[in-house]
Amino acid sequence: MEQKTELRYQGVPAAPGIVMARAYRYLKHVPRIEEKKITPKEVDGEIERLKHAVGRAEKELQKVLLLAEQKIGVVKAKIFEAQIMILSDAVLFGAIINRIKKEHKNAEFIVHAEIAKYQQMMLASSDEYMRERSHDVEDVKNRIIRNIQEEKLVSRFEGNSIVVAQSLTPADTILFSRNEVLGYLTDMGGVTSHAALLARSLRVPAIVGLKDLTAKVETGDALILDGYAGVVVVHPTEETIRAFEQRKAEIAVYEKKLHALRDLPAETLDGKHVELSSNIEFSEEVEFVRSQGSHGVGLYRAEGMLMGRDTFPSEEEQFCEYNEIAEKAYPHKVIVRTFDIGGDKVFADVSEEENPFLGWRGIRVSLDRPESFLMQLRAILKASVKRNIWVMFPMVSSLKEVRRAKEFVAQAKASLKSEGVNFDKKIKVGVMIEVPAAAIIAGDIAKEVDFLSIGTNDLIQYLLAVDRGNELVSQLYQEFDPAVMRTIRHIIKEAHKHRIPVGMCGAMAGDPVATLLLLGLGLDEFSVIPTILPEIKKIIRSVNYKEAQKVALKAIAFSTADEVREFLTANTKRIAPEIHLKE
C-alpha cells in the first residue's frame, strides 16, 4: 500500500504521554432544533415529553456518575453531580414549562433557548475556567434535547484507538474509557476543561485546541499523539515512528530522574529557596500533587462548588470542602481564592452584561453580596484551625476594595469569636494582581496584605488588550512582551519593598521557558498545574540564583517577545538540557 503523506499538527498539551494507534473519528450528533407551534391541547403532552426526557437524562448521568466514581474517585466524579443538579433546577425548568404554556412552542426549542442564555453568559466571560464550564452546561442541554427527540447515544466502539473529536464532554471521556481508549484529540477545548482534567485523572494522553483536525482525519488513519509537546502526526513514516519510539523511551528514563527530585526542595545550587505549589480544583487532587513533589496548594479554585446551582453552597458545605483540602495538604499551606465569578454568572437574578470582560466579576461580586461573602469567609476561617489556610481575593482593582474585603474578614472573625468557634486569628490575607491598575499600585496594596499572587492569564490580556481565546488576535498574546515582563518585575519589587512574598498562579508560572526569568526577578512562589511541577523544580535546582538574576536582567532589556523567548530557551537548554521544551 502506498505511504500517504505525513502531516503534523500542533495543539495544546492537556494530558502527558506518547501513543501510536489508529484513529476513531467521533462525529457527535448535534440535535437539530426547529421551532414548531403547538396547539393549546398539545401543551400538556409537550410538558410530559419534557419531563420524560429529563428523567431519562438523569438516569443516564447517574450511570455515568457511578462509572466515574469507580474510575476516578468520588470527589472528581462530582462534575456529574453538578450536571444532575442542573436537571433538578426548579427555577430553570419552571421557566421552561411556563414558556411552553405561554408561547405554545415545542419543548426542545424552549429548552435550547432557555439554557442557551446561561451558556452565552459563560462563553462571554474573560475567565477561561468559566468559558470551559459552558461546555458542561451544553452537554446537559443536548442530552435533554436528544431524549426529547428519542435518539440513541453512541459511546461504544472498537477499543485501542485514539479518539478524534471536535469536542468531548466529561461524560464522553468517562464512557469512552470503557473502550480502552489510548488517547484523546479535540479541535476545541482548553487545559482547564473538565474533559482534559478527566483525561489526566484517567492517565490517558490528550491534546486539545487542534482547530480542524476532525476534518483532516478518517477513522483508521495511523496517528502518533505526543501529549508532552502537543504534536499530532497523521500517516507517520517508519522513520518518524522510530524517532517517537526513541523519544518515548528517553522520556521514561527522564521521568524516573524527575521522580527522584520529588522529596527534594525547590532550591538553587547556591541555596536560594522558592515555594513550588500547585493549582487545583478538587480536594482529591491534593494527593496527586503531593506525589509530584508539590509543597501545598498555591491556588484552590472554589468556583467548582457553584456549578449547577442558582444559590451559593451553605457555610457547612463550604467548610467541609476547605477543611478536607487543608487536612490533606497539612503541614503545607492552601491558598483559597474567594469565588471568582463574573459577567458569566449562572445565578438566576443576574442579567447578561454587554461587556463581561470589564464587568461585575471577582471581588466586585463578593462585596456586592455581603451575606454570601461573609458565609464563605466564615467557612474558610473555620477550616483554618491548623493554620495552613490562607485567603486570597481575585480581580482587585483598587485599595478601597482591599480595605473593604479586609473589613469583611474582621467581621467574620468577630462573629466566630462571639460563637466560641476556633480559627486561625492570624490567617494570611492576600490579593491577586491581575488588573493593570492593581499592578501599578502594587506597593500600596502590599502595605495592606500579607502576600501577593500574580494572575498572569488575565493580567497579560488586560495589559495587551488581547483576548487569548479569540483566534483573530490570540497570536498577540505574548507572555514575554517587554510590557508584561517589566510589569511583573515592578510587582515583585514593590512586594519585596514591603517585605511580603509574591507568587504566581497563572500559566506563565508553569512555562519552563519562563522559569529562569521569574526566578531571577525574585518570584517567591510558583503555583503550577501538577504535571509540569517536576520540570520546573529540575530547572530551579540546576542553576545558581545569581546566574538566574543575570539572565533575567538581560531578558528584560530586549525589545521584542521573540528575542526574549529565543534567549530564555537557549539558556534553559544550556542549564537543564534534559528538559523537553516546546519548539
N, C-alpha and C positions, 0 to 999 in steps of 0.2 A: 504494500500500500504506500502511496506517495506521502512523504512527510509534508504536513501543512506548515505554512509559515508561522514561525514562533512569534508570539505577541506578548508584550509586557504592559502591565497597568499598575499605577501607583494609587494606593488608597491610604486610609488611616488605620494603623495597627490597633486592634481592640482587645485581642487576647493572644498571648505568645505561643509559638510553636511552628514547626515546618512540617507540612504534609504533602504527599503526592497521591492523587487519586482522580477518578473520573467525576465529572460534574453531574449534578442533578439540578436542572433549572426548574425552580419552583415559581410558577406564574400564578400568583394568588388571584382567586376570583374576587373581583370588586363588585359588590352588589349594584345593580342598575336601579337608579331611583327615578321613578316617574310620578309626577303629581297627578292624582286622579280624584275626581269629585265622587262622593258617595251620597246616597240618599239618606234622609233622616232615619228611615227604617233600618239602614245598614250600620248605623253608628254603634249600636251595642255589639254587633258581631265583629266590627273592626277593633273595638276595645278588647274583646275576648281574644282575637288574633294576637294583639299586642301582649296581653297577659300570658298567653300560652308561650309566645316566643321568649319572653323574659324568663319564664320558668325553665324552659329548655336551655337557655343561655346560662342560667345559674347552675343547672346540673352539669353542663359541660365544664364550667370553670371550677366546680367542686372536684371533678375528676382530675383536672389539671393541677389543682391545689394539692391534692393527695399525692400525685406523682412528683410534684415539685418538692414536697416535704421529704419524700423518700430520697430524692436525688441530691438536694442541696441544703436540706435542713429547714426547720420550722420558721426561723426568722426571715431568711431570704425569700421564702415562699409567701411572705406577707404581701408581696407585689400582687398576688392573685386575690388575696383577701380584700385589698383595696378595690380591685375591679368588681368583685362580688358586691361590695358595699355600694358601688355606683348603681347596681341593679336594684338595690333596695332603697334608693333615694326617693323619699316620698314627695319632696318638693319638685324634683325633676319630672317624675312620672305623673305627678298631679298636673303639672303644666302641659305635658304631652296629651294627657286624656282630655283636659279642658279644651285644648286646641282642636282635637278631633271632633269634639261635641259642637264647638262653635263654628269651625271652618268647614266641617263636612268634607274632610280630605283623608286620604288613605294613611294608615298607621306608619308605614315605612318612610313616607315623605316627611311627616311631622317629626318622627324620631331623628331623621337626618338633620332637619332644620334646627331642632332644639339643641341637640348635642353639639352640632357644628358651631354654635355660638361660643361654647366653652373652649372648643378646640382653637378657634380663631384668636381668642384672648390669650391662650397659652402660646400659640405659634408666634404671636406678635411680640412676645417677651424678648428682652435683650439677654435674658439668662438662659444659657444653653440647657441647664438642668430642666427648666420648665418647658422649653421647646420639646425636649425629648419626651417628657411626660405626656405631651399632647398625643403621641402615637399610642400610648396605653389607652387613652380615652377613645381614640378612633377604633381600636380593636374591639372595645365593648360595643360601640355603636354598630360596627359592621356585623358583629356576632348577633345582635338583636335583629338587625335587618335580614340577615341570612336566614334566621329562624322564622321570621315573619313570612319570608318567601319560600320556606321549607326546602332549602337547598342543603346538600350534604357537604361536610367538611372533609377535605383530604389531608391526612397527616402521616400516612404511611407510604413507604417506597422501599426499593431495594437498598439494603444497607451499604456501609463502607463507601460513602460518596461525600463529595464536598457540595453543600447546598449553596446555590447561587440564586439570589432573590433581590427584588427591588428593595424590600424591607422585610424585617422579621419582627413579629410581636413576641413578647415574653412567652405567650402560650405556644407559638410556633417553635421557639427554641427548646422548650421543655418537651413538647410532644415529639419533635424530630429526634430527640436524644434516645428514644426507644429504638431508632433505626441504625444505631452505631454510626452516627454522623461523624466524619473525620474533620470537618471544618465548615465555617460559615463565611460567605462573601455577600455583601449587600451594596446596592447602589447608594442607598441613603443611610442615615443614622450617624451617631457620634459615639465617642468612647464612654459617655455618661448614660447612654440608652440602657434600659433595663435588659434588652436582648444582649447587649455587649457585656453587661455585668454578669448575666447568667452564663454566657459562654465562658467567661473567666472562671466562674464557680464550677462549671462542669469540666474545666480543663480542656476545652475544645478551641483550637486556634481560630481566630476570626479577624477579618478585615472589613471595615465599613467605609462609606463615603467614596465608593468606586464609580459613581455617577451613572454610567450606562452600560455596565458590564453585562447585564442580562440580555442586552440587545446583541452582544458580540459572542456569546457562549451558547452552545447547544448541549442538551443532556448527552452524556457520553464522551464529551471532549476531555482530553487529558489536561490536568491542571497541576501546578505547583503553587501552594499557598505559603508565603513566608510571613507569619504573624509578628515577627520581630521588626522587619523593615516595612511592612505594609505593601509588599510586592506580590502580584499575581502573574504567573507565566501560563499562557494558554498555548497548547501544542508544543511543549518543550522538546528540544532536540536531545539526543543521547548525551551530548557534551554538557548541556545545561543540567540535565538530571544528575550527572556525575558531580557537577560543581555544587549543586544543592545538597546532595548526599554528604559531600565532604563538609559543607558549611554546617549541616545538621550535627554531624559528629563533633566538629570543633566547638559548637555552641554547648553541646552536652558536657564536654570537658570544662569549658569556660564557666558554665553554671555551677559545676561542682566546686570550682575555685571560689566563685562568688559566695556560695553557700557557707564556705569556711569563714567568711567575714561576718556571718550573722550575729554572733555574740560580741563582736569587737566594736569599740566606739567609733563614731564618725569623727575622726581626729586626723589632722595633717601630720606630716613627718616631723614637723618642729613643734608639735604639741598643741596646736590651736583646735579647740573642741567646738563642734556645732551640733545642734539638735537635728536629728533626722527622723521625721514622723510621717504619718500617712493621712490621706483624706479618705473618709469612709461615709457610708450612707446607712449601714445596718450594724447592729450590735454584734451580729455573728461574724462580721469581717475582722473583729479585733484579734481573734486567734490566728487568722491567716497573716495579718500584718505583723504580728509578733514573730511568726515563723520566718518572715522576710528580713528580720533584724530591725524593725521599726521600734523607736522609743516613744511610744504614745501616739496620740491622735492630734494632728495639727489642725484638722477641720472635721467636725462632725456636722453634716447637713441634716437639720431636723425636719426639713420640708417633706420628707417621705411620709411622715405621720399625717400630713394634711390631705394626701391623695384620696379621692373617692368620697369625700365628705364635705358638707357645707357648713360645718362648725369646727371650732378648734377642739383638739383632743382634751380631755379633762386633765386636771392637775395630777391626778393619780396615775393616769395612763402615761403622761409625760415623765413623771418621776420614775416609774418602773423602767422606762426605756433608758433614761440618763443614768440611773443607778446601775443597771446591768452593764452598760459600757464602762462606767467608772470602776466597777468591781473587776471586770475582765482586764482592763488596762493597768490596774494598780501594780506597782507604785508609779508608773508613768502617768503623765498628765493627759487630759482630754479637753480640747477646746471646743465648747459647744457654741455654735453660731446661732443666735436667735433667728426665728423664722425669717427667711429671705424670700419673700413673695412680693409680687409687683403688679404691674398693669396686666399681668397674666393670671390674676386671682381666679379661683374657681368657686368663690363664695357667691351665693345667690343674690346678695344685696349690693353687689358691685357691678356698675355698668362698664361697658367697654370703653377704653381710653383711645383717643386718637393717636397718641404717641407714648406708648408704654415704656419706651427706652428712657424717656425723660419724665416719667410719671410717678405714680403712687406706688413705691416699692421700698423694700428693705426696712430700715429703721423708721421711715415715714409712716408705714402701715402700723408698726408696733406702737408708736407714740400716739397715733390716732385711735388705737384700740386699747385703751389703758387696762381694761379688765382682763383681756386676753394676754396682754404683755405681762401684767403682774402675775397671772396664773403660771405663765412659762417661767418667769424668774423665780417664783416660789418653788416650782418643781426642780429647777436647776440647783437652787440653794439646798434644798432638802437632800439632793443626791451628792452634795459636796462634802459630806462628813469625813471622808478620807483625805480631804484637802488636795485632791488631784484633778478637780474640775475647775477650768477657767471659763469665763463667759465672754463672748465677742459680739459686737454689734455691726451689722452689714450696711453698706450703702450710705455711710455717714458723709455729709457734705458741709457741715458747719459745727462750730464749737457749741452753739446753742443746743444742737441735737445731742451731743455728747453729754452735756451737763444735765439735760432733761432725762436722758436714759439712766444716768447715774442716780438721779433722784428716785427713779422707779426701783432701782436696786436697793437703795436705802429704805424705801417704803416696804419692799418685800421682806427685807431683813427685820425691820421693826415688827411687822405682823407676825412673822415666825417666832421672834423672840417673845412676844406677848403670849404666844400659844405654848411656849416652853419647848419648841422644836429645835433640835440641834442642827447646826450648819457651820460651814467654814466662814467665820466672821471676817477673815482677811482674803476672801475669794478674789482672784486676779480678774480685773476687768480690762478688756481691750477693744480695739476698733479695727475694722478692715479699711484699708486705704485703697479705694477702687474708683474714686471720683477725683478728677484733677484738682478741684477746689480743696479737697481734703489733703491731697499731696502737697499743695502749695503751703498750707497752714499746718503741716505735719508737726512742726515744732510746738505750736500752740496746743495741738491735740495731745502731744506726748507729755505735756505738763499735767494733763488731766487723767491719764490712764496708766496701766501697768505694763502694757505691751502693744505693739502694732503688728498687723499682718497685711502684707501686700497682696491684693487680689488682682493679679495681672490680666486675667481674661477680660474683665470689664475696664480696668484702667487703660489698657492698650486701645481698646475700642473707642473709649471716650477721648483719649489723647489724640488719636489719629483720625477720628471721625470715620471709622471703618467698622461695618458690621461683618464680622468674620463668617457669618452664616450666609451672606449674600455673595453668590458666585461672581457677580459682576465686579465686585471690589475686594473680595477676600484676599487676593494676592497682595493687596496693600497693607494687610495686617502683618506687621513685622515686629517681632519682639526685640530685635536688635537695632531698631531705629534709634539713632542718637538721642532723639527727644525722650524715648522710653528709658534708655539707659541712664540718662542724666537725671530723670525724674526719680528713678529707683535710688540712685546714689544720694540725691537730696533727702529722700525719706529716711534712708538708713542713717545718714549723718545727723539729721535732726533728732531721731530717736536716741542715738548714742550720746548726743549732747546732753540729753536729759536722763541719761543712764537707765534707759529701758530697752529690752530686747526687741528685735524686729524679725519677723518671719515672713515666709511667702507661701501661699497655698494655691496659687494659680498654676496653669500648665507650664509656665516658664520654669518653675522650680523643678519640674520633672524632666526637663530637657538636658541631657548630658552635655550638650554643646555649651549650655549656659552656666554650667556648674562652676567652672574656673572664674568666670566673670562675677557671679553672685558671691562666691566665697571671697574673692579679692576685694569686693566692695564692702565686705564686713557683715553679710547676712548671717543672722544668728540661728535661724531655723529654716530647714527645707521641709515642706509638707507636700508629699507627692502621692501618686497612685502606687499602691503596694508593689506591683510587678517591676517597676523601674527602680525601686529603692536600692537594691544591691549594687547597681551600676553607679548610682550617684555616690554611694559610700566608697566604692572602689576608687573613683576619681579623687575624692576628698583625701583618702588615705595614701594616695600616690604622689602628693605634691607638698612642697613647703608653703606655708601661708604667705611668707614674704614673696615667693615667686608668683603666687596667685594674685597678690596685690599689684605686682609689676604688670602682669598680663592684663588685669582689669584697667589699670591706668592707661596702657597703650590702646586697649579696645575702645574706651570712651573718647579717644582722640580722633578716631576715624569719622569720616563724613557720611558714609552710607551703610545701610544694614548689610548689604552683600559683602563689603570689605570686613565688617565685624565678624560675620559668620565664618568667612574663609579663615580669618586669623585665629578665631577661637577653635575651630575644627582642627587646624594644623597643630595647635598647642595641646589640645586634648589627646590627639593621636600620639603626640610625642611623649606625653606624660603617662598615658594609660593606653598603650597600643592595642590591648585586647578588647577594649570597649567597641561595641558594634554601633557605629554612628550611621544615621541615615544620610545618604549622599544627596 
